[in-house]
Amino acid sequence: MLITQVGLDELKAELADLTDTRRPAQVNRLSVARSMGDLSENSDYISAKEELSFIDGRISELEDIIRNAKVTLPKSGSLIDFGHLVTVKVNSTETVFRIVGEWEADPAQKKISAQSPLGKALIGKAVGDKVEVAAPAGKILYTILAIQ
């Protein structure tokens, strides 16, 4: 699975936080809740157990992603590729997106997956090209202004 170096570093930091901080704290919370008696009616115990299960699942998921990650650097050239920053214009508004792997995609931070409809439309295009992408609000026309 393709990922940028920044994305891999962020996943490793999340894994370290989960294993070094959040999981030990949750194990302690579970132990304290367990010592309070009847487990079947102990909502703190049930909540702590569920949270620990979620943390363990996320740790397993992150370990798998990191183990199978392939860091890819943007290729130099005039065509959009994985890892590039792309400046586009929609109507009169300019926006900058980074093309990233699916695990690091975050539309709120303008990181779009190379597998998303917009990512797929932009890959392989050059400055000056126009791409049309279907969105829930209708088709949107993007004009590519810059590639970094």
C-alpha positions as CSV (number, residue, x, y, z in Angstrom):
1,M,0.0,0.0,0.0
2,L,1.4,3.4,-1.0
3,I,2.0,6.1,1.6
4,T,4.0,9.3,1.9
5,Q,6.8,9.5,4.4
6,V,4.8,12.1,6.4
7,G,1.8,9.8,6.4
8,L,3.9,6.9,7.6
9,D,5.5,9.0,10.4
10,E,2.0,10.1,11.5
11,L,0.8,6.4,11.7
12,K,3.9,5.5,13.7
13,A,3.3,8.3,16.1
14,E,-0.3,7.2,16.6
15,L,0.9,3.7,17.2
16,A,3.4,4.8,19.8
17,D,0.8,6.9,21.6
18,L,-1.6,4.0,21.7
19,T,0.9,1.4,22.9
20,D,2.9,3.7,25.2
21,T,0.2,5.9,26.7
22,R,-3.4,5.1,25.9
23,R,-3.4,1.3,26.2
24,P,-1.5,1.3,29.6
25,A,-3.9,3.9,31.0
26,Q,-6.9,1.9,29.8
27,V,-5.5,-1.3,31.3
28,N,-5.2,0.6,34.6
29,R,-8.7,1.9,34.3
30,L,-10.0,-1.6,33.6
31,S,-8.1,-3.0,36.7
32,V,-9.6,-0.3,38.9
33,A,-13.1,-0.9,37.6
34,R,-12.7,-4.6,38.0
35,S,-11.9,-4.1,41.7
36,M,-15.2,-2.4,42.4
37,G,-17.3,-5.5,42.5
38,D,-20.1,-6.9,40.4
39,L,-18.9,-6.7,36.8
40,S,-22.3,-7.3,35.2
41,E,-23.6,-4.0,36.5
42,N,-20.4,-2.0,36.5
43,S,-20.7,0.5,33.6
44,D,-17.1,1.8,34.1
45,Y,-15.8,-1.8,33.7
46,I,-17.9,-2.4,30.6
47,S,-16.8,1.0,29.1
48,A,-13.2,0.4,29.9
49,K,-13.3,-3.1,28.4
50,E,-14.9,-1.8,25.2
51,E,-12.3,1.1,24.9
52,L,-9.4,-1.4,25.4
53,S,-10.8,-3.6,22.7
54,F,-11.1,-0.6,20.4
55,I,-7.5,0.4,21.2
56,D,-6.2,-3.2,20.6
57,G,-8.0,-3.3,17.3
58,R,-6.5,0.0,16.2
59,I,-3.0,-1.1,17.3
60,S,-3.4,-4.3,15.2
61,E,-4.6,-2.3,12.2
62,L,-1.7,0.2,12.4
63,E,0.9,-2.5,12.8
64,D,-0.5,-4.2,9.7
65,I,-0.6,-0.9,7.7
66,I,3.0,0.0,8.8
67,R,4.3,-3.5,8.0
68,N,2.8,-3.4,4.5
69,A,3.4,0.3,3.7
70,K,5.5,1.3,0.7
71,V,6.8,4.9,1.0
72,T,6.6,6.6,-2.3
73,L,8.2,10.0,-3.1
74,P,6.6,12.3,-5.7
75,K,8.2,11.8,-9.1
76,S,9.7,14.9,-10.6
77,G,8.0,15.9,-13.9
78,S,5.2,17.8,-15.3
79,L,2.4,15.3,-14.6
80,I,0.5,14.9,-11.4
81,D,1.5,11.8,-9.4
82,F,1.2,10.4,-5.9
83,G,2.5,12.8,-3.2
84,H,2.3,15.9,-5.3
85,L,0.8,19.2,-4.1
86,V,-1.7,20.3,-6.8
87,T,-3.2,23.7,-7.1
88,V,-6.6,23.8,-8.8
89,K,-9.2,26.4,-9.6
90,V,-12.9,25.8,-9.2
91,N,-14.9,28.7,-10.5
92,S,-12.9,31.6,-9.0
93,T,-11.6,29.7,-6.0
94,E,-8.1,28.3,-5.8
95,T,-7.4,25.2,-3.6
96,V,-4.3,23.2,-3.0
97,F,-4.6,19.4,-2.5
98,R,-2.0,16.8,-1.7
99,I,-2.4,13.4,-3.4
100,V,-1.9,10.7,-0.7
101,G,-2.6,7.1,0.1
102,E,-6.0,6.0,1.4
103,W,-4.8,5.7,5.0
104,E,-3.6,9.2,5.2
105,A,-6.5,10.9,3.3
106,D,-8.2,13.7,5.2
107,P,-10.4,16.0,3.0
108,A,-10.6,18.6,5.9
109,Q,-6.8,19.0,5.6
110,K,-6.9,18.9,1.8
111,K,-5.3,15.5,1.6
112,I,-7.1,13.4,-1.0
113,S,-6.6,9.8,-1.7
114,A,-5.2,8.8,-5.0
115,Q,-8.1,6.3,-5.2
116,S,-10.8,9.0,-4.7
117,P,-12.7,10.2,-7.7
118,L,-10.8,13.5,-7.7
119,G,-7.5,11.8,-7.1
120,K,-8.0,9.4,-10.0
121,A,-9.1,12.3,-12.2
122,L,-6.0,14.4,-11.4
123,I,-3.3,11.6,-11.6
124,G,-1.4,11.9,-14.9
125,K,-2.7,15.4,-15.8
126,A,-0.6,18.5,-16.4
127,V,-0.8,22.2,-15.7
128,G,-3.6,23.8,-17.8
129,D,-5.6,20.5,-18.0
130,K,-9.2,20.5,-16.9
131,V,-10.9,17.6,-15.2
132,E,-14.5,17.1,-14.5
133,V,-15.5,15.1,-11.4
134,A,-18.9,13.9,-10.4
135,A,-19.9,15.0,-6.9
136,P,-23.1,14.8,-4.9
137,A,-23.8,18.4,-5.8
138,G,-23.2,17.7,-9.5
139,K,-20.3,17.8,-11.8
140,I,-17.4,20.0,-10.8
141,L,-14.8,21.3,-13.3
142,Y,-11.2,21.7,-11.9
143,T,-8.5,23.6,-13.8
144,I,-5.0,22.6,-12.8
145,L,-2.8,25.6,-12.1
146,A,0.3,24.2,-10.5
147,I,2.0,21.0,-9.5
148,Q,4.7,20.7,-6.8
